[in-house]
Amino acid sequence: MGRMRIVIVGAGLVGTAIARELIKEKHDVVLIEQNPETARLADNELDCLIINEDGTRPETLTAARIDTADWFISMTGSDSVNIVACGLVSAESKRTRTIARVETPFYSGLSKAQRDTFGIDYLVNPALEAARQLVRIVAQGFAGAVYPLHNGALQLRTVPATSLPGFIGHTLGELRQSSLRHFLVAAVVRDGGIIVPKGDCRIVSTDRLYVLGPPDSLDVLLGKVHGLDDAVRRVLVLGATRVSERIMEYLSADTPVENGRRGKAVRLFSRKPDITLIEASSESCKRVSREFQNISVICADSSETGVLEAAGVDRVDLYVAATGSQSKNFISAQLAKMLGAKKVIALAENDRLFPLQHKLDLDAVVCANDAVGAAVLEIVRKAHMRTIFGFYEDDVEIIELRMDAASPVAGQALRDVVLPADVLIAFIIKNDTFIVPSGETVLVGGDEIGLVARKQQITALEAIFGGADDR
């Protein structure tokens, strides 16, 4: 396993972000970009080979030594380019697995046999991935500064250290002996960065803490979060975009929605919610009205005085701002909250505005590009490993992996597993039971393990836990 060779076509926001993550994980990355200026910017930022050529030309793929690649990922803004590129690679190299980004919903519905015909192993649709992430948040229950994990069986809450005065001045080792039995401090924010805490980490009053545990345990420690599981009966959506249309499709579905690629199917609501869409374009309004018979459509500009009020924003359980402008989404969601919406979610293109989430009193933010990147990385990473939470303050993630019986560390006690310095085993799920592990905890096949780790440690963790690449 170990280091992989990965060729990516397209140095846009998503392609560059995926390349950046894979480089941090110590993989050998080649990035192909046709636009000279975009290629130059990528070359200045990324420590990898940049090829300024057309990624659909056979000679370009030969120059990238595609026959030696483990993965080929086509992330341009053109469906046809991505599909053609994957087809060429598949014809030239049987060992190289392919991933294509596609925007058109038609392609997302291709069967495996049809994908095989195009030479595509995996398809990733940005709108679909963003919508899936949003509905997972809604399905698990959410509120500001509370992040549901592991299908809602766990919560991650962020609190100032001053809200836990008994923690200040003590090390986590001391706290673990007394009170940290059913929850733990998964990360400490200090001086704008993340500390992956070990037993000798001493809490100071200026820290902000990410506390992880089952909801009932965190309720005892931090108090119950009101409104977390409130019924969603009225939904107001802003913007007729590909993402919002997939969101409305999920929210109004009769059938259960898959809660993550490896998650269980869940029914979002006991009954379908009443959904209203606000959209300024009359053509888009007509199209949505034709496609979604049970959704009310208001053709108006939400920035005009009184539009949100007339739409009944003060009576909605969920407001989703999903236009193509992330700044408009953040401002609109904040306004909706001020006008009385119970919960608000804003769609973002990237994580640049994430630090504003709590300052603006937004209950959740979904980053479309991050959703695509997470989907691709989950496919590429081995050891049944996926990111379930990314800390915007630093290059740190909570990673969940499923132990395979063939793993090199299966049957070992944690004290005997040598982990990199900046890695914390945050939790273990054994037979659906949450455990704050100790050195005596024995790892067995079927365990779900949560680790807090810096991104550059991912490859090392794959090597340690390995033995699970069944693709």
N, C-alpha and C positions, 0 to 999 in steps of 0.2 A: 504494500500500500504506500504509505509515506508520501513523498513529493510527487505531484502530478504535473503533467504538461497540458496546458489549456490554451486554446486559440479562441480569441473573441473578435467578432466583427462588429464594428460600431462603437465609436468613442464618444457617444452622447452621454447624457447624465447617468443613464442606467448602466450602459456598458462600462463606463469609467468607474462607477461605484463598485460593480462586480469585480472588475480587474483589481481595484484598490484592496478589496477584502481578500481576494485570493493571493495577492502579493504579500499581504500581512500574514497570511497563513503559510507562507514560505513555498508556494507553488511556483512553477515556471510558467509565466504568462506571456503570450504574444498577442498584441492588440493591432488589428487591421482597421484603418480608417482612410476613406477616400478623400475627404475634404482636407486640403493642406493646412489650413489654419487650425481646424479641430485637432488634427494629428500633432501639430506643433504644441498646442496647449497640453495635450495628453503626454507628450514627450517631456515637457517641463515638469509635470506633476508626478508621473509614475516611473518607478524603477523597473522597467520591462522593455522588451523589444517592441518598437512601434513601426509598422509597415504602412507607408502612405500610398496605398494602391486600392484598386477595386477588389473587394472580397469575393466577388462572384467569378473572377477570372482564374482559370486553372493555374496559370503561371504564378499568381499571387499565393494561392494555396500551396503550391510547390515550394515557394520561397519561405513560407511559414512552416514547412516540414510537417504538413498535416498528417502524413502517414505515421508520425511518431507521437501524435497527440492522444491523450486519454479522452479529452472532451473538446467539442467544437460548439461554441455558443454564438448564435447570430442575433444581435440586439439592435439592428438598424431600425429606422422608423418606417421601413417598407416591408410589408408582408411578403411580397413577391421576391424581393432580394433575399430575405431570410430563408424562405423555402427553397429557392434555387441554390443558395450557398450550401444549405444542409444536404440537398440532393447530390451536389457535386462531391462533397466530402464523403458521403455514404458510398458513392460509387468508387471512390479512390481508396478508401481505408475502412476495412471491416472492423478494425479494433476501436475506431474513434466513435464515441457516442455523441449524439447531436441534440441541441436544444434550440428551438426557434421561438422568437418573440413574434406574436401575431396580434393584431388589433381587431381584425374582422371576426365577429362572433362565429361565422360559418366555420372557420378553421378550427375553433376550439371544440367543435362537435365531431371532429373526424374520429373514426374508429381506429383501433390499433393497426388493422390491415391497411387502412387508407394512409395512416402516418408512415407505415413501412414503405408504401409505394412512393411517397415523397422523400424517403430517406431520413425521416424525423423520428427520434426516439421520444422526445418530450416537447410539448407545446406550452408556452407561458403567455397568457393574455393579461396585460396590465390592468385593464378595467375589471376583469374577473377576479384577479388576485386582490385588488384593493377592496372590491365589494365583499369578497370572502372574509377578509380581515375585519371589515366593519361589522358584518353580521355576526362573526364570532364574538366580538366585543359585546354586542347587544345580547346575544344568547347567554353569555356567561354572567351578565350583570356588571355594571360599571358605574363609576362616579369619579369625580376629580380626585387625583392623588391616590387612586386605588386601581390596581391592575390585576385582573383575574388571570390565573395561570392554570395549566393542567386541567382544562375544561371546567374551571371554576372551583376545583377542589382546593386550590391554594390561592392566596392573595399576596400581592406585593404592594405595600403601602409606603409612601414617602412622608416622613415627618421631621420637623426640626428636633434636634437633641433636647432642646429646652422643654419639649412636651413630655419628655421622660427624664425628669430630674434625678431619679434614682440611678440612671445609667452614667451620668456625667462624673468623670474622674475615675471610673472603673474600667478595667480591661474586659474584653469579651470573655476571656477565660474565667475571670472572677464571676461575671454575670451568668455564664453557663452553669456554674456550680450552684447558683442560687435560683435564678428565675428563667434562664433561657433553656427551657425544657421542650416546649412545644412550638417554638418559633426561633428565628435567629436573625441577626443583622447580616443581610446579604451583601451590602455595600455601604460605604461611608463616603459622602461628598465633602471634600475639604479643599479649600483654596481653589475651587472651580474644577477639580479633578476627582476621579474615583479612586478610593482605596479598596482593594479586595482584602477584607479584614481577616486576620488570623487571631488566635487567642491572646496575643500580646498587644493588640490594637486598643489603645485607651481612648475613650470617648471624651471629647471636649465640647464646651457649650456652643461653639459656632458650627458644629457639624450638622449635616442633614443626613438622616438615616433612611435606608431602604430596609424595611422589616418584612420578612417572609414567613408565612405560616398558614395553617388552616383558618378559614374565616372566623370560626367560633373562638379560637385561641387569640386571634388579633382583636376580636371584639372585647375580650376580657382585658387585654393589655392597653388598647388604644380607644376603646369605646366603639359602639355599634355605628356603622355607616348608614345613615338614613337614606332611603330612596334607592338603595343599590339594586334591589330586585323588584322595583315598581313595575306594574303591568304597563305595557306599551300598547295603547289603543288608538292614539291619534299621532300621526307622523306628518311632518311638513318637510318637504325636500326642496332645496333651492338649486336650480340649474338642470337643464336637460342635456346631460353628457353621457358618454358611454358608461362611465362609472356609476352615475346616478341611476341609469336605466337598469344596470345589473343589480344595484341595491334594491330598487323597487321590485324587480323580478323576484329576488330572494325574500324580501319582506312580505310579499303577497303570495308566496308559494303555498300550495296545498301539501306538498310533500316535505319531509324533513330535510334540513340542510346539513351537509357534511361539515362537522366542526373541526376543520383543519384537514390536511392531507392524510394524516394517520389517525385523525380523531373520529369520534363516534358521530353518527347522524343525530341531529337534535331538531325538535320542532320548536321554532322560535316563539310562537305564541299559541295560547289556547284557542284563540280565534283570530282571523285576519284583522289587522289594524286598518283604520281608515287613513288613506294616504292622499295627500294633496301636494301637487308640484307647482312651484312658481318658476316661470320662464319668460324672458323678455321677447324671444323670437317667436313670431306667430307661426312660422313654418315648423319650428321644432314642437310647438304646442300641438299643432295638427297631427304631426307624426306620432307623438306620445299618446294622444287621445285615441288614435287608431290602434296602436299596439297594446295599450293598457286600458281596457274597457272599464275597469272598476276603480280607476284613479281619477280624482278631480284635478283639473288643470286650470291654473290661473295665469293668464297671459298679461304679465306686468313686470316692470322693472323694480326689483326689490329695494333699490337705493332711493326710490322716490318716497316721499313722506306718506305714511299711513298704509303702505302696501302690506307689510307684515302684520300690522294690527288688524287690517280688514280680513286677512287670511286666518285670523284666530290664533296667532302665535302664542298668546297667553294661556291657551287651553291645550296645547300640544304636549304630549309626553316625550316626544323625541323630535329634535330639529336637526336636519342633516344639510350642511352647506357643502355642495359638491359641484360648484362651477369650475371652470378651467383656470380661475385665478385664485391662488392660495391666499393672497392678502385680502381679497374680497370675502373669501370663506371665513377667515379668522374674524374680520370685522363684523360680518353678518351674524356669525354664531354668537359673538359677544353681545351684539344688539338683541338677538333673540332671547338670550339668557336674561338680559336686563328687562325685557318686555314680558317675562314670565314663563318662558319655555322651561319645562322641568329639567330636561337634559339636552345638551347640544354636542354635536360632533362636527369637526371641520376637516375637510380633505385638504392635504398639503401635497405639493409636488416633490419637495425635499424636506430635510429636517432643519432648515435654516431658522424657521420660526418656532421650532419646538419649545425653546426656553420661555416663550410667551404664553404657553398653554395655561399655566396656573395663574400667571399675572392677569390674564384675561378671563379667568373663571370658566374655561372650557372643560367639559367633562372628559373629552377624548379627542385625539387627533390621529388621523390615519394618513400615512405617507404612501402615496401610490408607488413612487420609485422604490422605496424601501420594501414594499410588499412584493414587487417583482424580484428585487435582489434576494430577498429572503427565500422566495420560491426556488430560484435558480440554485442558491447555495445549499438549500435542503436536498436538492436533487444530486448535486455534485459531491457533497460531503458524504463520508462513509460512516460506519459504525452506528447507523440509524440515528444520526445526530442532526439536530435542528436548533435554530435560535428561537427561543420563546419570548425573549425580551432583550432589547438593546438600550443601554443607558446613553442618553443623548449627551451627557456631560463628558464622556470619554470613550475610548475604544474598548469597551467592556461589554460582555453579553452574559445573559443566563442561557446556557445551552442544556438541552435535554437529550439524553441518549437512552436507547433501550439496550440493555445488556443481552448479548447473545450467549448461549451456553458454550460456544466455541471461543469466547473472548479470552485473551491471555490472562486476564485477572479474575476470571470466574472462579469462585471458590476461595478467594483470598479475603482476609480481613483488611479493612481500610488502612490499618497501621502499616501493612506490608506493601501497599501500593505507593510507589514513588511518583508524586505529581510535581509539575513545574511550580516554582515559587508563587506565582501570581494566579493560583487556581484554588478555589474553595468548593468543596462538595457541600452544596447547600441543602439538598434533601434527597431522600430515596423513597420511592413509592414501591412498597412490597405488598402485593395482593390488595391493591387499592387503599392501602394504609400509609399515611404520611409519617415518615421517620426523620427526626433530626439525628443524623448518624454520629456515631462515636468511632473510635479506633477499633472497637471490637466488632463492629458491624461487618458481616460477611456478604460479599457480592455474589449473587447467583443469577443465572439466566432468567430473563423476564423482568428483572428490576428496571424501573424507570429512574434514572439518576439525573439530578439537576446540578450543574456546575456553574459557578461564576468564574469567568476567565477572560483574559485579554485576548483579542482576536489573533494575535501572533502565536498563541498557544494551541490553536485549533489542530494543526497538523500533529503536534506532539500528543494531544489527547486521542486523536485517531489511532496513532501508533500504540498507545497504551491500552486503549479499550478494544481496538480492532476486531477482526473476526466476524464482521457483520455485513459485509458488502454482498448482498444477495441479488443485486440487479444484473 
